Amino acid sequence: RANPWIARIDAGKVFLAKGTWNADFIDELSLFPDGRHDDQVDAVSLAWEMTYKNKPILIA
């Protein structure tokens, strides 16, 4: 589920600012998929899918 956007991070196409406000997310991401929690990874995966996989809706 996280492969599409993690692959973009690995390719240098996505950047994440490091700060105290996102330290928990970075920790969770670094332990994924073997970590205890994956809620934030799931949320980003869903947002990524909604943003990049869905075709735009055309309202006529």
N, C-alpha and C positions, 0 to 999 in steps of 0.2 A: 504493500500500500504506500509506502514512503519512497519506494525506488525511483519514481520519476523526478521528484524534486531533490532527493539526495544525490542522484546522478548529476543534476545540474550544479549542485554545490561542489561536487568533486571535480566538475569540469570548469569551475571558476566562473560560472554564470550567475550565481546567487551569492549575495553577501549578507552576513549577519553581524550587526554591530555588537561588540562585546561590552557588556555593562552589568552592573549589579541587578538591574531590573530584569535581565533575561538569563541569569546564571543557572536557575533551575531548569530552564528549557535546554540550555547547552549541555547540562549534566544528563538530562533525560535522553537527549539525542545521542550523546556519546555512548550511552549504555544500550541503546536500541539495537536489536530487538530482544536482548537478553536482560534488560533492566526490569525492575519491579513495576515501574509505571510507564504508560505510553499514551496517556491522555493528550498531552500537548502535541506529540508527534501525530496522533490521529487527527487532531484539529487542523494542523497545518496540511496534512494529506488531503483532508476534505476540502479545505479552502483552495488548495492547488488544483484539485480536480474540478471544482466548480469554476475556477478562473480559466483554466487552460484546456480542459477537455470538452466542455459543453460548447455547442455551437450557439451563436447569438440568436435570440428570438426576434423575429421580424414581425412587427405589428403593423398591419396595413390599415 
